[in-house]
Amino acid sequence: MVAAPRPARRLAAPEPGWTTSADVVVVGSGVAGLTAALRLRRRVGSVLLVTKTVLQSGSTLWAQGGIAAALADTDTPQAHLEDTLTAGAGLCDPEAVRLLVTEGPARVRELVGLGARFDTDPDGGIALTREGGHHADRIAHAGGDATGAEISRALVAALEAVRHDPGIEVIEHALVLDLLTGAPDADGGPGPVCGVSLHVIGEGSRDGVGAALGRAVVLATGGIGQVFLSTTNPQEATGDGTAAALRAGAAVADLEFVQFHPTVLWLGSGARGQQTLISEAVRGEGARLVDASGHRFMPEVHELAELAPRDVVAKAIVRRMAATGADSVFLDARHLGRAFLHRRFPTIAAALAEHGYDLADDLVPVAPAQHYHSGGVLTDVRGRSTLPGLYAVGETACTGVHGANRLASNSLLEGLVFAHRIADDVVDRLDAGELPVTDPVERPGEPALVPAASRVAVQRAATSGPGVIRSEAGLAAAAGALAAVPTDAHARGDVLGAPALAEWETTNLHQVAGALTHVARLRTETRGGHFREDHPQTRDAWRVRQVAALDGDGVLAVRTVPVARPD
Ligand SMILES: Cc1cc2nc3c(=O)[nH]c(=O)nc-3n(C[C@H](O)[C@H](O)[C@H](O)COP(=O)(O)OP(=O)(O)OC[C@H]3O[C@@H](n4cnc5c(N)ncnc54)[C@H](O)[C@@H]3O)c2cc1C
């Protein structure tokens, strides 16, 4: 019997000293949050967009390779669907994928209409390339390898153009702490979501902890990368949205499916935090993986060789590293030539140069690192979570489009498509008089605050437990290490008086790591991004999703839900 974690239902924080309200509160300003806010604007009375640091932030800014959509005459949404389902290893929600691939091309064209400048082919059309797991050229890219930065630029410019309009308000440096909830339902189940508590580093009346009330809240807080010692994600990716939703009683799903990107620059075992990603597109253009003796090993592992799905490449690299006793393998792009490499991948070339590498001259050491979280807050295809009033979108959501493993470049697309769907659903419901204004009540139980000094202990546990290679022994040890982390820094007076930004984030990391470790332990098979060396087979009995939520006693209860088979 595996003991389940009991994450606290709220963060320890001062009482809100100020209150604001809007019809809809959108949390996060990556592709998902910006798209939702822009589409909601003017269609509802008022939108409040809050974001942890500045508007241009989150993983969106760092996305390199591109955005997948069946834009070519020779491609079809059906072909995109099939590739997505294959990568998802039997756990994708076929309806969610169908919506992604059929609505995706229109959303990308709208982005172009909004001002996003994608790279073009000689005829002036959008240039399309290929990435791992795709059987067609369908990846639109911008600035060579700076797709996310261009998408972010275009969306932020569109927002800046209307920022002073009545009807939309933006608060930067606003860290959302908890979801505010109304009274529990008649059966004692979680109450509706009616806003957020947040800490703002601001001026005048909007400084410190406050409350932002809304008839609907859209969580678009991005990924969980900082749960691990090494990740491609920026520092904002601390799983805040997933943790806050869990505390409020929402269901989360597929948490065990973490994607480790195969080709992240290896800077030694002491490297911490955000590391340099070398996009799949470099392999898409012909770069090869070789081991320490120069042997190219991927053709003997998979028919797509270096362009096999990411989990296949990541596992093959880890196995090769184990077989050769090396800390990394190497990316060999030397045959592609300096002029091409520097023109096509300027961002990567500049990042590598900072560490003394040049793709044109060097074998570049790479190893897998955390990259993407397929799981998150469970939603339906309208973006609705299991709690009334709460929506989730982008990397913090789990729509089911990624299943056990995300197909490359589907996540920016997911943010666009489902943010659009959420905005439409919210508008319909507000027009229909649904989503009533609700007063928040305090959730019961002791609040939690994990000391910032425990952050590395949490990251170490996550990396050695639910890391690239998992086993019962490693996961049990991680669960033990996480259970030993103190969660009462507030009671011990460690952080009295000061804003507890680092502690709030560390508490979120701790809760996400605990839930992730637990469900990874329960899934006794290997599938997609979940690689159990003690259970190396994929088992048909496990063709189910794990959905978790706090029960009435505050224990993380996990149930399995069958997945629809594609038509
Ligand atoms: C290096 C890298 C390369 C990638 N390349 C690609 C690619 O080529 N193609 C692709 O499709 N995907 C790619 N991805 C993945 C993709 O970028 C992300 O999945 C996607 O951008 C997530 O968008 P989002 O809007 O959900 O979250 P994000 O873009 O991460 O934005 C989250 C937002 O929420 C804010 N936030 C977080 N917590 C709080 C809080 N508590 N309170 C208030 N605000 C908060 C953040 O500050 C940020 O503004 C890449 C990711 C990385 C890291």
The ligand as a Tripos MOL2 file, in Angstrom:
@<TRIPOS>MOLECULE
LIG
   53    58     1     0     0
SMALL
NO_CHARGES

@<TRIPOS>ATOM
      1 C1         13.2180   26.1030  -24.1860 C.3       1 LIG1
      2 C2         11.8270   25.7190  -24.6190 C.ar      1 LIG1
      3 C3         11.5610   25.4650  -25.9430 C.ar      1 LIG1
      4 C4         10.2800   25.1260  -26.3510 C.ar      1 LIG1
      5 N1         10.0360   24.9580  -27.6840 N.ar      1 LIG1
      6 C5          8.7540   24.7450  -28.0880 C.ar      1 LIG1
      7 C6          8.4350   24.7290  -29.4640 C.ar      1 LIG1
      8 O1          9.2750   24.9040  -30.3180 O.2       1 LIG1
      9 N2          7.1300   24.5150  -29.8050 N.ar      1 LIG1
     10 C7          6.1360   24.3300  -28.8890 C.ar      1 LIG1
     11 O2          4.9680   24.1400  -29.2580 O.2       1 LIG1
     12 N3          6.4320   24.3630  -27.5700 N.ar      1 LIG1
     13 C8          7.6930   24.5770  -27.1590 C.ar      1 LIG1
     14 N4          7.9740   24.6400  -25.8320 N.ar      1 LIG1
     15 C9          6.8720   24.4990  -24.8680 C.3       1 LIG1
     16 C10         6.0280   25.7570  -24.8880 C.3       1 LIG1
     17 O3          6.8790   26.8750  -24.9650 O.3       1 LIG1
     18 C11         5.1750   25.8720  -23.6450 C.3       1 LIG1
     19 O4          4.5090   24.6760  -23.3680 O.3       1 LIG1
     20 C12         4.1330   26.9680  -23.8450 C.3       1 LIG1
     21 O5          4.7570   28.1620  -24.2390 O.3       1 LIG1
     22 C13         3.3660   27.1770  -22.5600 C.3       1 LIG1
     23 O6          2.5880   28.3220  -22.7180 O.3       1 LIG1
     24 P1          1.6880   28.7930  -21.5130 P.3       1 LIG1
     25 O7          1.0350   30.0460  -21.9330 O.co2     1 LIG1
     26 O8          0.8570   27.6820  -21.0550 O.co2     1 LIG1
     27 O9          2.7250   29.0590  -20.3140 O.3       1 LIG1
     28 P2          3.9940   30.0070  -20.2370 P.3       1 LIG1
     29 O10         4.4030   30.5370  -21.5450 O.co2     1 LIG1
     30 O11         5.0070   29.2780  -19.4280 O.co2     1 LIG1
     31 O12         3.4580   31.2300  -19.4050 O.3       1 LIG1
     32 C14         3.0780   31.0920  -18.0640 C.3       1 LIG1
     33 C15         2.7610   32.4640  -17.5180 C.3       1 LIG1
     34 O13         2.2050   32.3490  -16.2220 O.3       1 LIG1
     35 C16         2.8920   33.2190  -15.3410 C.3       1 LIG1
     36 N5          2.7790   32.6720  -14.0030 N.ar      1 LIG1
     37 C17         3.2800   31.4970  -13.5290 C.ar      1 LIG1
     38 N6          2.9370   31.3530  -12.2350 N.ar      1 LIG1
     39 C18         2.2110   32.4360  -11.8850 C.ar      1 LIG1
     40 C19         1.5920   32.8720  -10.6870 C.ar      1 LIG1
     41 N7          1.6510   32.1540   -9.5430 N.pl3     1 LIG1
     42 N8          0.9350   34.0430  -10.6840 N.ar      1 LIG1
     43 C20         0.8550   34.8120  -11.8100 C.ar      1 LIG1
     44 N9          1.4320   34.4430  -12.9730 N.ar      1 LIG1
     45 C21         2.0870   33.2720  -13.0080 C.ar      1 LIG1
     46 C22         4.3000   33.2690  -15.8950 C.3       1 LIG1
     47 O14         5.0240   34.3670  -15.4070 O.3       1 LIG1
     48 C23         3.9800   33.3590  -17.3840 C.3       1 LIG1
     49 O15         3.6120   34.6740  -17.7360 O.3       1 LIG1
     50 C24         9.2490   24.9900  -25.4020 C.ar      1 LIG1
     51 C25         9.5120   25.2280  -24.0580 C.ar      1 LIG1
     52 C26        10.7930   25.6010  -23.6650 C.ar      1 LIG1
     53 C27        11.0470   25.8680  -22.2170 C.3       1 LIG1
@<TRIPOS>BOND
     1     1     2 1
     2     2     3 ar
     3     2    52 ar
     4     3     4 ar
     5     4     5 ar
     6     4    50 ar
     7     5     6 ar
     8     6     7 ar
     9     6    13 1
    10     7     8 2
    11     7     9 ar
    12     9    10 ar
    13    10    11 2
    14    10    12 ar
    15    12    13 ar
    16    13    14 ar
    17    14    15 1
    18    14    50 ar
    19    15    16 1
    20    16    17 1
    21    16    18 1
    22    18    19 1
    23    18    20 1
    24    20    21 1
    25    20    22 1
    26    22    23 1
    27    23    24 1
    28    24    25 2
    29    24    26 1
    30    24    27 1
    31    27    28 1
    32    28    29 2
    33    28    30 1
    34    28    31 1
    35    31    32 1
    36    32    33 1
    37    33    34 1
    38    33    48 1
    39    34    35 1
    40    35    36 1
    41    35    46 1
    42    36    37 ar
    43    36    45 ar
    44    37    38 ar
    45    38    39 ar
    46    39    40 ar
    47    39    45 ar
    48    40    41 1
    49    40    42 ar
    50    42    43 ar
    51    43    44 ar
    52    44    45 ar
    53    46    47 1
    54    46    48 1
    55    48    49 1
    56    50    51 ar
    57    51    52 ar
    58    52    53 1
@<TRIPOS>SUBSTRUCTURE
     1 LIG1         1 GROUP 0 **** ****
